Amino acid sequence: MKRPLAVANPTRQSRLRPLIHRGRGVAPLLLAALTGLALVPGCTTPPTADSPAGMTYSRGSLRAVEDAPMDRVLRASRAALHSLDITELDLQASQIASLIDGRAPDLTKVSVKMRALSPTKTELKIRVSTLGDETLSKQIYERIQIVLAP
């Protein structure tokens, strides 16, 4: 003889009973949860004012920290995009963060985001198209560095 679930609230018992007695068990639910966790990429630490200058490319975006104030990085980014024939469609700039949206000659979407980490350091994110284009992202970054060079 099966014993009923020991639940104080009878309405809660009636809600739980279909989940337990459908014959499917908990295994498929557990398997789906573990598969979902395995597909989630690892976390990365966001850059801070103490972050060293450098560049990384992952998940379709190029991220860099530049030893330059944000207004210089913004001017260098605009000059780099112009030199690569990337049309600037939108510019949003403030002292805290800036965004440049543009299109390459083949109409590929290009986005350059900047964030001030300190008065002398700026975080830079470059993304080309939805899936990312590492070659063009690195070309843009190299042009920015050329313009920033003293």
DSSP file with accessible surface (Angstrom, degrees, kcal/mol):
  #  RESIDUE AA STRUCTURE BP1 BP2  ACC     N-H-->O    O-->H-N    N-H-->O    O-->H-N    TCO  KAPPA ALPHA  PHI   PSI    X-CA   Y-CA   Z-CA
    1    1 A M              0   0  232      0, 0.0     2,-0.3     0, 0.0     0, 0.0   0.000 360.0 360.0 360.0 131.0    0.0    0.0    0.0
    2    2 A K        -     0   0  171      1,-0.0     0, 0.0     0, 0.0     0, 0.0  -0.609 360.0-135.2 -80.8 139.0    1.4    3.4   -1.0
    3    3 A R        -     0   0  226     -2,-0.3     3,-0.1     1,-0.1    -1,-0.0  -0.715  23.2-116.0 -91.5 140.7    1.6    6.0    1.6
    4    4 A P        -     0   0   91      0, 0.0     2,-0.1     0, 0.0    -1,-0.1  -0.326  40.5 -87.8 -70.5 157.6    0.4    9.5    0.8
    5    5 A L        -     0   0   58      1,-0.1     2,-1.5     8,-0.1     8,-0.1  -0.412  37.9-122.9 -64.1 139.3    2.8   12.4    0.7
    6    6 A A        +     0   0  107     -2,-0.1     2,-0.4    -3,-0.1    -1,-0.1  -0.649  55.6 146.4 -87.8  85.8    3.2   14.0    4.1
    7    7 A V        -     0   0   36     -2,-1.5     6,-0.1     1,-0.1    -2,-0.0  -0.991  43.9-150.1-125.1 133.1    2.3   17.6    3.2
    8    8 A A  S    S+     0   0  109     -2,-0.4    -1,-0.1     1,-0.1    -2,-0.0   0.866  85.9  64.3 -71.4 -33.6    0.4   19.9    5.6
    9    9 A N     >  -     0   0   76      1,-0.2     4,-1.9     2,-0.0     3,-0.3  -0.782  69.4-159.0 -95.5 115.2   -1.3   21.9    2.8
   10   10 A P  H  > S+     0   0   90      0, 0.0     4,-1.9     0, 0.0    -1,-0.2   0.841  91.6  54.9 -65.2 -31.4   -3.7   19.6    0.9
   11   11 A T  H  > S+     0   0   76      2,-0.2     4,-1.3     1,-0.2     5,-0.1   0.889 107.9  49.9 -69.9 -33.7   -3.7   21.9   -2.2
   12   12 A R  H  > S+     0   0  137     -3,-0.3     4,-2.0     2,-0.2     5,-0.2   0.899 107.4  54.9 -67.9 -38.5    0.1   21.8   -2.4
   13   13 A Q  H  X S+     0   0   38     -4,-1.9     4,-2.1     1,-0.2    -2,-0.2   0.925 106.4  50.8 -61.1 -40.9   -0.1   18.0   -2.2
   14   14 A S  H  < S+     0   0   73     -4,-1.9    -1,-0.2     1,-0.2    -2,-0.2   0.816 109.7  50.8 -69.9 -27.5   -2.5   17.9   -5.2
   15   15 A R  H  X S+     0   0  162     -4,-1.3     4,-0.5     1,-0.2    -1,-0.2   0.849 113.5  44.4 -75.7 -33.6   -0.1   20.1   -7.2
   16   16 A L  H  X S+     0   0   52     -4,-2.0     4,-1.6     1,-0.2     3,-0.5   0.819  98.2  72.9 -79.1 -31.7    3.0   17.9   -6.4
   17   17 A R  H  X S+     0   0   89     -4,-2.1     4,-2.7     1,-0.2     3,-0.3   0.904  93.2  51.9 -56.4 -44.8    1.3   14.6   -7.0
   18   18 A P  H  4 S+     0   0   57      0, 0.0     4,-0.4     0, 0.0    -1,-0.2   0.872 108.7  52.7 -62.6 -32.2    1.1   14.9  -10.9
   19   19 A L  H  < S+     0   0  113     -4,-0.5     3,-0.3    -3,-0.5     6,-0.3   0.881 116.8  37.7 -68.6 -35.1    4.9   15.6  -11.0
   20   20 A I  H >< S+     0   0   89     -4,-1.6     3,-0.6    -3,-0.3     5,-0.3   0.875 117.8  46.8 -85.1 -36.7    5.8   12.6   -9.0
   21   21 A H  T 3< S+     0   0   96     -4,-2.7    -1,-0.2    -5,-0.2    -2,-0.2   0.238  80.7  93.2 -98.5  16.7    3.3   10.0  -10.3
   22   22 A R  T 3  S-     0   0  146     -4,-0.4    -1,-0.2    -3,-0.3    -2,-0.1   0.576  93.8-120.9 -82.2 -10.2    3.6   10.6  -14.1
   23   23 A G  S <  S+     0   0   74     -3,-0.6    -2,-0.1    -4,-0.1    -3,-0.1   0.467  90.1 100.7  88.6  -1.5    6.1    7.8  -14.3
   24   24 A R        -     0   0  177     -5,-0.2     3,-0.2     1,-0.1    -4,-0.1   0.765  66.9-161.3 -88.0 -28.1    8.9   10.1  -15.7
   25   25 A G        -     0   0   47     -5,-0.3     4,-0.3    -6,-0.3    -1,-0.1  -0.131  36.9 -71.5  75.7-171.9   10.7   10.5  -12.4
   26   26 A V  S  > S+     0   0  107      1,-0.1     4,-2.5     2,-0.1     5,-0.3   0.635 108.0  88.9 -96.5 -16.1   13.2   13.2  -11.6
   27   27 A A  H  > S+     0   0   71      1,-0.2     4,-2.8     2,-0.2     5,-0.2   0.893  86.6  48.7 -56.8 -47.3   16.1   12.0  -13.9
   28   28 A P  H  > S+     0   0   74      0, 0.0     4,-2.3     0, 0.0    -1,-0.2   0.921 113.3  48.4 -62.0 -38.5   15.1   13.9  -17.1
   29   29 A L  H  > S+     0   0  130     -4,-0.3     4,-2.2     2,-0.2    -2,-0.2   0.932 113.4  46.9 -65.5 -43.2   14.7   17.1  -15.2
   30   30 A L  H  X S+     0   0  100     -4,-2.5     4,-2.5     1,-0.2     5,-0.2   0.920 111.5  51.4 -65.2 -41.4   18.0   16.7  -13.5
   31   31 A L  H  X S+     0   0  114     -4,-2.8     4,-2.3    -5,-0.3    -1,-0.2   0.921 109.8  49.4 -62.7 -43.0   19.7   15.8  -16.8
   32   32 A A  H  X S+     0   0   61     -4,-2.3     4,-2.2    -5,-0.2    -1,-0.2   0.909 111.3  49.5 -64.1 -41.1   18.3   18.9  -18.4
   33   33 A A  H  X S+     0   0   57     -4,-2.2     4,-2.0     1,-0.2    -2,-0.2   0.925 112.3  46.8 -65.5 -43.7   19.5   21.1  -15.6
   34   34 A L  H  X S+     0   0  101     -4,-2.5     4,-1.9     2,-0.2    -1,-0.2   0.888 111.0  51.9 -67.5 -36.6   23.0   19.7  -15.6
   35   35 A T  H  X S+     0   0   71     -4,-2.3     4,-1.3    -5,-0.2    -1,-0.2   0.922 108.8  51.5 -64.6 -42.0   23.2   20.0  -19.4
   36   36 A G  H  X S+     0   0   36     -4,-2.2     4,-0.7     1,-0.2     3,-0.3   0.906 109.5  49.6 -61.4 -40.8   22.2   23.6  -19.2
   37   37 A L  H >< S+     0   0  125     -4,-2.0     3,-0.6     1,-0.2    -1,-0.2   0.868 107.1  55.0 -67.3 -34.6   24.9   24.3  -16.6
   38   38 A A  H 3< S+     0   0   84     -4,-1.9    -1,-0.2     1,-0.2    -2,-0.2   0.810 106.1  52.4 -69.3 -27.4   27.5   22.6  -18.7
   39   39 A L  H 3< S+     0   0  139     -4,-1.3    -1,-0.2    -3,-0.3    -2,-0.2   0.641  85.3  98.9 -84.0 -14.6   26.7   24.9  -21.7
   40   40 A V  S << S-     0   0   96     -4,-0.7     2,-0.0    -3,-0.6    -3,-0.0  -0.613  76.4-127.3 -76.3 125.0   27.1   28.1  -19.6
   41   41 A P        -     0   0   75      0, 0.0    -2,-0.1     0, 0.0    -1,-0.1  -0.304  31.2 -92.5 -70.4 159.7   30.5   29.7  -20.3
   42   42 A G        -     0   0   59      1,-0.1     2,-0.2    -2,-0.0     0, 0.0  -0.191  43.2-102.7 -68.1 160.2   32.7   30.6  -17.3
   43   43 A C        -     0   0  132      1,-0.0     2,-0.4     0, 0.0    -1,-0.1  -0.537  29.1-153.6 -84.2 148.6   32.7   34.0  -15.8
   44   44 A T        -     0   0   91     -2,-0.2    -1,-0.0     0, 0.0     0, 0.0  -0.919  23.0-111.1-119.0 152.2   35.4   36.6  -16.5
   45   45 A T        -     0   0  131     -2,-0.4     3,-0.1     1,-0.1     0, 0.0  -0.656  34.2-121.3 -82.2 129.9   36.4   39.4  -14.2
   46   46 A P        -     0   0   87      0, 0.0    -1,-0.1     0, 0.0     2,-0.0  -0.380  36.1 -97.8 -68.6 148.5   35.5   42.8  -15.5
   47   47 A P        -     0   0   27      0, 0.0     2,-0.2     0, 0.0    76,-0.1  -0.340  43.3-170.5 -66.3 148.7   38.4   45.2  -16.0
   48   48 A T    >   -     0   0   73     -3,-0.1     3,-1.9     4,-0.0    69,-0.1  -0.726  43.9 -87.5-126.8-179.1   39.1   47.8  -13.2
   49   49 A A  T 3  S+     0   0   42     68,-0.3    69,-0.1     1,-0.3    68,-0.1   0.765 127.9  55.0 -64.2 -22.0   41.3   50.8  -12.9
   50   50 A D  T 3  S+     0   0  148     67,-0.1    -1,-0.3     2,-0.1    68,-0.0   0.496  81.9 116.7 -88.2  -4.2   44.1   48.4  -11.7
   51   51 A S    <   -     0   0   24     -3,-1.9     2,-0.1     1,-0.1     3,-0.1  -0.396  68.8-118.6 -66.1 139.2   43.8   46.2  -14.8
   52   52 A P        -     0   0  108      0, 0.0    13,-0.1     0, 0.0     2,-0.1  -0.413  34.4 -95.7 -74.0 155.4   47.0   46.1  -17.0
   53   53 A A  S    S+     0   0   50     -2,-0.1     2,-0.3    11,-0.1    13,-0.2  -0.425  73.1 107.4 -67.9 143.7   46.8   47.4  -20.5
   54   54 A G  E     -A   65   0A  37     11,-1.5    11,-2.1    -2,-0.1     2,-0.3  -0.941  54.6-106.7 164.0 177.0   46.2   44.6  -23.0
   55   55 A M  E     +A   64   0A  71     -2,-0.3     2,-0.3     9,-0.2     9,-0.2  -0.980  21.5 178.8-136.3 143.0   43.8   42.9  -25.4
   56   56 A T  E     -A   63   0A  86      7,-2.8     7,-3.2    -2,-0.3     2,-0.5  -0.982  14.2-152.0-137.6 151.2   41.8   39.6  -25.5
   57   57 A Y  E     +A   62   0A  54     -2,-0.3     2,-0.3     5,-0.2     5,-0.2  -0.988  31.4 145.6-124.4 119.8   39.4   38.2  -28.0
   58   58 A S  E >   +A   61   0A  48      3,-2.4     3,-2.0    -2,-0.5    -2,-0.1  -0.986  59.2   5.6-153.2 148.0   36.6   35.9  -26.9
   59   59 A R  T 3  S-     0   0  147     -2,-0.3     3,-0.1     1,-0.3    -1,-0.1   0.831 128.5 -53.2  50.1  39.4   33.0   35.1  -27.8
   60   60 A G  T 3  S+     0   0    6      1,-0.2    68,-0.6    72,-0.1     2,-0.4   0.471 117.8  98.6  85.0  -1.2   33.0   37.4  -30.8
   61   61 A S  E <   -AB  58 127A  17     -3,-2.0    -3,-2.4    66,-0.1     2,-0.5  -0.967  61.6-143.1-124.3 141.4   34.3   40.5  -29.0
   62   62 A L  E     -AB  57 126A   0     64,-2.8    64,-2.7    -2,-0.4     2,-0.4  -0.868  22.6-169.5 -97.0 126.5   37.7   42.1  -28.7
   63   63 A R  E     +AB  56 125A  78     -7,-3.2    -7,-2.8    -2,-0.5     2,-0.3  -0.969  11.2 165.8-119.4 137.0   38.2   43.6  -25.2
   64   64 A A  E     -AB  55 124A   4     60,-2.6    60,-3.2    -2,-0.4     2,-0.5  -0.974  30.0-141.8-146.1 156.3   41.1   45.8  -24.3
   65   65 A V  E     -AB  54 123A  11    -11,-2.1   -11,-1.5    -2,-0.3     2,-0.4  -0.995  23.8-161.5-119.4 124.5   42.3   48.2  -21.6
   66   66 A E  E     - B   0 122A  20     56,-2.9    56,-2.3    -2,-0.5     2,-1.7  -0.885  23.2-132.9-110.3 140.4   44.2   51.3  -22.9
   67   67 A D  S    S+     0   0  100     -2,-0.4    54,-0.2    54,-0.2    -2,-0.0  -0.506  78.3  91.3 -85.5  66.3   46.4   53.6  -20.9
   68   68 A A  S    S-     0   0    4     -2,-1.7    -2,-0.2    54,-0.1    52,-0.1  -0.984  83.4 -94.6-155.7 150.3   44.8   56.7  -22.2
   69   69 A P     >  -     0   0   42      0, 0.0     4,-2.0     0, 0.0     3,-0.4  -0.285  41.0-111.2 -66.2 157.0   41.9   59.0  -21.2
   70   70 A M  H  > S+     0   0   15     48,-0.3     4,-2.8     1,-0.2     5,-0.2   0.859 114.3  57.9 -62.8 -36.3   38.5   58.2  -22.8
   71   71 A D  H  > S+     0   0   90      1,-0.2     4,-2.2     2,-0.2    -1,-0.2   0.909 108.7  47.0 -63.7 -36.0   38.4   61.3  -24.9
   72   72 A R  H  > S+     0   0   92     -3,-0.4     4,-2.6     2,-0.2    -1,-0.2   0.910 112.6  49.2 -68.1 -41.0   41.7   60.3  -26.6
   73   73 A V  H  X S+     0   0    0     -4,-2.0     4,-2.6     2,-0.2    -2,-0.2   0.904 110.4  51.7 -66.2 -37.7   40.4   56.8  -27.1
   74   74 A L  H  X S+     0   0   26     -4,-2.8     4,-2.4     2,-0.2    -2,-0.2   0.945 111.9  45.4 -63.4 -47.4   37.2   58.1  -28.6
   75   75 A R  H  X S+     0   0  149     -4,-2.2     4,-2.3     1,-0.2    -2,-0.2   0.922 114.3  49.2 -62.6 -40.9   39.0   60.3  -31.1
   76   76 A A  H  X S+     0   0    2     -4,-2.6     4,-2.6     2,-0.2    -1,-0.2   0.895 110.2  51.4 -65.6 -38.6   41.4   57.5  -32.0
   77   77 A S  H  X S+     0   0    0     -4,-2.6     4,-2.5     2,-0.2     5,-0.2   0.927 110.3  48.1 -64.8 -43.3   38.4   55.1  -32.5
   78   78 A R  H  X S+     0   0  108     -4,-2.4     4,-2.3     1,-0.2    -2,-0.2   0.921 113.4  47.7 -64.0 -41.4   36.7   57.5  -34.8
   79   79 A A  H  X S+     0   0   43     -4,-2.3     4,-2.5     2,-0.2    -2,-0.2   0.908 111.6  50.9 -66.1 -39.3   39.9   58.0  -36.8
   80   80 A A  H  X S+     0   0    0     -4,-2.6     4,-1.2     2,-0.2    -2,-0.2   0.925 111.3  47.0 -65.1 -43.5   40.5   54.3  -37.0
   81   81 A L  H  <>S+     0   0    3     -4,-2.5     5,-2.7     1,-0.2     3,-0.4   0.923 112.4  50.3 -63.9 -42.9   37.0   53.6  -38.3
   82   82 A H  H ><5S+     0   0  148     -4,-2.3     3,-1.7     1,-0.2    -2,-0.2   0.914 107.6  53.3 -62.0 -40.6   37.3   56.4  -40.8
   83   83 A S  H 3<5S+     0   0   57     -4,-2.5    -1,-0.2     1,-0.3    -2,-0.2   0.760 108.7  50.0 -68.8 -22.6   40.7   55.0  -42.1
   84   84 A L  T 3<5S-     0   0   29     -4,-1.2    -1,-0.3    -3,-0.4    -2,-0.2   0.225 118.2-112.0 -96.9  13.7   39.1   51.6  -42.7
   85   85 A D  T < 5 +     0   0  121     -3,-1.7     2,-0.6     1,-0.2    -3,-0.2   0.832  64.6 153.0  59.7  34.0   36.2   53.1  -44.6
   86   86 A I      < -     0   0    8     -5,-2.7     2,-0.4    -6,-0.2    18,-0.2  -0.864  42.9-131.7 -94.2 120.7   33.7   52.2  -41.9
   87   87 A T  E     -C  103   0A  88     16,-2.5    16,-2.1    -2,-0.6     2,-0.6  -0.589  12.5-133.4 -77.1 127.9   30.8   54.6  -42.0
   88   88 A E  E     +C  102   0A  66     -2,-0.4    14,-0.3    14,-0.2     3,-0.1  -0.705  30.4 170.6 -82.6 117.5   29.9   56.1  -38.6
   89   89 A L  E     +     0   0A 101     12,-2.7     2,-0.3    -2,-0.6    13,-0.2   0.792  64.2  12.9 -96.1 -35.7   26.1   55.8  -38.2
   90   90 A D  E     -C  101   0A  66     11,-2.0    11,-2.5     2,-0.0     2,-0.4  -0.999  55.8-170.1-147.3 141.4   25.6   56.8  -34.5
   91   91 A L  E     +C  100   0A  57     -2,-0.3     2,-0.5     9,-0.2     9,-0.2  -0.992   5.2 177.7-134.3 123.0   27.8   58.3  -31.8
   92   92 A Q  E     +C   99   0A 107      7,-2.7     7,-2.9    -2,-0.4     2,-0.4  -0.987  16.5 173.6-124.2 117.5   26.8   58.5  -28.2
   93   93 A A  E     +C   98   0A  60     -2,-0.5     2,-0.3     5,-0.2     5,-0.2  -0.981  11.7 150.4-133.1 139.3   29.5   60.0  -25.9
   94   94 A S        -     0   0   69      3,-1.1    -2,-0.0    -2,-0.4     0, 0.0  -0.865  57.9 -96.4-144.8-178.4   29.8   61.1  -22.3
   95   95 A Q  S    S+     0   0  185     -2,-0.3   -25,-0.2     1,-0.1     3,-0.1   0.689 122.5  42.4 -78.2 -14.7   32.6   61.3  -19.8
   96   96 A I  S    S-     0   0  127      1,-0.3    20,-2.5    19,-0.1     2,-0.3   0.850 126.6  -1.7 -96.9 -44.3   31.7   57.9  -18.4
   97   97 A A  E     - D   0 115A  43     18,-0.2    -3,-1.1     2,-0.0    -1,-0.3  -0.991  56.7-165.6-149.9 153.7   31.0   55.8  -21.5
   98   98 A S  E     -CD  93 114A   7     16,-2.3    16,-2.8    -2,-0.3     2,-0.4  -0.971   2.3-163.4-141.0 155.0   30.8   56.1  -25.3
   99   99 A L  E     -CD  92 113A  33     -7,-2.9    -7,-2.7    -2,-0.3     2,-0.5  -0.996   3.0-169.5-142.4 132.4   29.4   54.1  -28.2
  100  100 A I  E     -CD  91 112A   0     12,-2.6    12,-2.5    -2,-0.4     2,-0.4  -0.993   7.0-169.3-121.1 123.0   30.1   54.2  -31.9
  101  101 A D  E     +CD  90 111A  37    -11,-2.5   -12,-2.7    -2,-0.5   -11,-2.0  -0.937  21.5 152.0-108.8 135.8   27.9   52.2  -34.3
  102  102 A G  E     -CD  88 110A   0      8,-3.0     8,-2.8    -2,-0.4     2,-0.4  -0.900  36.8-121.3-150.8 179.1   28.9   51.9  -37.9
  103  103 A R  E     -CD  87 109A  84    -16,-2.1   -16,-2.5    -2,-0.3     6,-0.2  -0.998  19.9-135.6-132.4 134.8   28.8   49.8  -41.0
  104  104 A A    >   -     0   0    7      4,-2.5     3,-2.5    -2,-0.4   -18,-0.1  -0.305  42.5 -93.1 -75.3 168.3   31.7   48.4  -43.0
  105  105 A P  T 3  S+     0   0   99      0, 0.0    -1,-0.1     0, 0.0   -19,-0.1   0.820 130.5  53.7 -56.3 -29.2   31.7   48.7  -46.8
  106  106 A D  T 3  S-     0   0  115      2,-0.1    -2,-0.0     1,-0.0     0, 0.0   0.237 124.1-107.1 -89.8  17.4   30.0   45.2  -47.0
  107  107 A L    <   +     0   0  137     -3,-2.5     2,-0.3     1,-0.2   -21,-0.0   0.645  66.6 155.5  67.6  19.4   27.3   46.5  -44.6
  108  108 A T        -     0   0   32      1,-0.1    -4,-2.5    21,-0.0    -1,-0.2  -0.593  48.5-112.3 -73.4 136.0   28.6   44.5  -41.7
  109  109 A K  E     -D  103   0A 108     -2,-0.3    20,-3.5    -6,-0.2     2,-0.4  -0.495  34.1-169.6 -73.1 133.5   27.7   46.0  -38.4
  110  110 A V  E     -DE 102 128A   1     -8,-2.8    -8,-3.0    18,-0.2     2,-0.4  -0.991   4.1-175.8-126.8 131.6   30.6   47.4  -36.3
  111  111 A S  E     -DE 101 127A  15     16,-2.7    16,-2.7    -2,-0.4     2,-0.5  -0.996   7.2-173.3-132.2 130.2   30.3   48.5  -32.7
  112  112 A V  E     -DE 100 126A   0    -12,-2.5   -12,-2.6    -2,-0.4     2,-0.4  -0.987   9.5-173.5-123.2 118.3   33.0   50.2  -30.5
  113  113 A K  E     -DE  99 125A 108     12,-3.0    12,-2.9    -2,-0.5     2,-0.4  -0.920   0.8-170.3-113.9 140.2   32.1   50.7  -26.9
  114  114 A M  E     -DE  98 124A   4    -16,-2.8   -16,-2.3    -2,-0.4     2,-0.4  -0.967   5.3-175.4-129.5 145.8   34.3   52.6  -24.4
  115  115 A R  E     -DE  97 123A  97      8,-2.1     8,-3.4    -2,-0.4     2,-0.4  -0.989  27.4-123.8-142.2 129.5   34.1   52.9  -20.6
  116  116 A A  E     + E   0 122A  33    -20,-2.5     6,-0.2    -2,-0.4   -67,-0.1  -0.588  25.6 177.5 -74.2 122.7   36.3   55.1  -18.4
  117  117 A L  E    S-     0   0A  28      4,-2.3   -68,-0.3    -2,-0.4     5,-0.2   0.740  73.7 -20.6 -91.4 -31.6   38.0   52.9  -15.7
  118  118 A S  E >  S- E   0 121A  32      3,-1.7     3,-0.7   -70,-0.1    -1,-0.4  -0.917  84.1 -80.7-158.5 178.0   39.9   55.9  -14.3
  119  119 A P  T 3  S+     0   0  116      0, 0.0   -49,-0.1     0, 0.0     3,-0.0   0.766 132.2  31.8 -62.4 -19.8   41.0   59.3  -15.6
  120  120 A T  T 3  S+     0   0   92    -51,-0.1     2,-0.4     1,-0.1    -4,-0.0   0.382 112.3  66.1-119.4   3.4   43.9   57.7  -17.4
  121  121 A K  E <   - E   0 118A  31     -3,-0.7    -4,-2.3   -54,-0.2    -3,-1.7  -0.984  55.3-172.4-129.5 142.5   42.5   54.2  -18.3
  122  122 A T  E     -BE  66 116A   0    -56,-2.3   -56,-2.9    -2,-0.4     2,-0.4  -0.993  18.4-138.3-135.7 134.1   39.8   53.2  -20.7
  123  123 A E  E     -BE  65 115A   6     -8,-3.4    -8,-2.1    -2,-0.4     2,-0.4  -0.754  23.6-162.9 -87.7 138.2   38.1   49.9  -21.4
  124  124 A L  E     -BE  64 114A   0    -60,-3.2   -60,-2.6    -2,-0.4     2,-0.4  -0.978  10.4-173.7-127.3 131.0   37.5   49.2  -25.1
  125  125 A K  E     -BE  63 113A  68    -12,-2.9   -12,-3.0    -2,-0.4     2,-0.5  -0.993   3.8-172.6-125.9 126.7   35.1   46.6  -26.6
  126  126 A I  E     +BE  62 112A   0    -64,-2.7   -64,-2.8    -2,-0.4     2,-0.4  -0.972   5.0 177.8-120.6 127.6   35.0   46.1  -30.4
  127  127 A R  E     -BE  61 111A  78    -16,-2.7   -16,-2.7    -2,-0.5     2,-0.5  -0.997  10.6-164.6-132.0 131.3   32.4   43.8  -32.0
  128  128 A V  E  >  - E   0 110A   0    -68,-0.6     4,-0.7    -2,-0.4   -18,-0.2  -0.968  61.1 -26.4-117.4 122.9   32.0   43.1  -35.7
  129  129 A S  T  4 S-     0   0   41    -20,-3.5     4,-0.1    -2,-0.5   -18,-0.1   0.123  91.4 -68.8  61.3-178.6   28.7   41.6  -36.9
  130  130 A T  T  4 S+     0   0  117      1,-0.2    -1,-0.1     2,-0.1     3,-0.1   0.915 135.1  35.1 -72.3 -41.6   26.5   39.4  -34.7
  131  131 A L  T  4 S-     0   0  152      1,-0.1    -1,-0.2    -4,-0.0    -2,-0.2   0.638 115.3-113.7 -90.2 -14.6   28.9   36.4  -34.5
  132  132 A G     <  -     0   0   20     -4,-0.7     2,-0.4     1,-0.1    -3,-0.1   0.112  12.6-131.3  95.9 148.1   32.1   38.5  -34.5
  133  133 A D     >  -     0   0   62    -73,-0.3     4,-2.4    -4,-0.1     5,-0.2  -0.884  14.2-168.7-137.1 100.7   35.0   38.9  -36.9
  134  134 A E  H  > S+     0   0   87     -2,-0.4     4,-2.5     1,-0.2     5,-0.2   0.889  84.1  54.1 -62.0 -39.0   38.3   38.5  -35.2
  135  135 A T  H  > S+     0   0   99      2,-0.2     4,-2.0     1,-0.2    -1,-0.2   0.954 113.4  39.8 -62.6 -51.2   40.4   39.7  -38.2
  136  136 A L  H  > S+     0   0   28      2,-0.2     4,-2.5     1,-0.2     5,-0.2   0.894 113.7  55.4 -67.8 -37.3   38.5   43.0  -38.7
  137  137 A S  H  X S+     0   0    0     -4,-2.4     4,-2.4     1,-0.2    -1,-0.2   0.932 110.0  45.9 -59.9 -43.9   38.3   43.6  -34.9
  138  138 A K  H  X S+     0   0   71     -4,-2.5     4,-2.7     2,-0.2    -1,-0.2   0.860 110.1  54.2 -69.4 -33.8   42.0   43.3  -34.6
  139  139 A Q  H  X S+     0   0   88     -4,-2.0     4,-2.2    -5,-0.2    -2,-0.2   0.928 110.1  47.0 -63.2 -44.5   42.5   45.6  -37.6
  140  140 A I  H  X S+     0   0    0     -4,-2.5     4,-2.3     2,-0.2    -2,-0.2   0.939 113.0  49.3 -61.7 -45.3   40.4   48.2  -35.9
  141  141 A Y  H  X S+     0   0   12     -4,-2.4     4,-2.4     1,-0.2    -2,-0.2   0.913 109.7  50.9 -62.6 -41.9   42.3   47.8  -32.6
  142  142 A E  H  X S+     0   0  111     -4,-2.7     4,-2.1     1,-0.2    -1,-0.2   0.909 110.2  50.0 -63.7 -39.2   45.7   48.1  -34.3
  143  143 A R  H  X S+     0   0   98     -4,-2.2     4,-2.2     2,-0.2    -1,-0.2   0.892 108.9  52.2 -65.8 -39.4   44.6   51.3  -36.0
  144  144 A I  H  X S+     0   0    0     -4,-2.3     4,-2.3     1,-0.2    -2,-0.2   0.932 109.8  49.3 -60.8 -43.8   43.4   52.7  -32.7
  145  145 A Q  H  X S+     0   0   82     -4,-2.4     4,-1.4     1,-0.2    -2,-0.2   0.879 108.3  53.4 -64.3 -36.8   46.8   51.9  -31.2
  146  146 A I  H  < S+     0   0  121     -4,-2.1     3,-0.3     2,-0.2    -1,-0.2   0.928 111.4  45.3 -63.1 -43.8   48.6   53.6  -34.1
  147  147 A V  H  < S+     0   0   72     -4,-2.2    -2,-0.2     1,-0.2    -1,-0.2   0.885 113.5  50.3 -68.0 -35.8   46.6   56.8  -33.5
  148  148 A L  H  < S+     0   0   14     -4,-2.3    -1,-0.2    -5,-0.2    -2,-0.2   0.725  85.0 108.4 -74.9 -20.1   47.1   56.6  -29.8
  149  149 A A     <        0   0   60     -4,-1.4    -3,-0.0    -3,-0.3    -4,-0.0  -0.310 360.0 360.0 -61.6 139.4   50.9   56.2  -30.1
  150  150 A P              0   0  174      0, 0.0    -1,-0.1     0, 0.0    -2,-0.0  -0.081 360.0 360.0 -69.9 360.0   52.7   59.3  -29.0
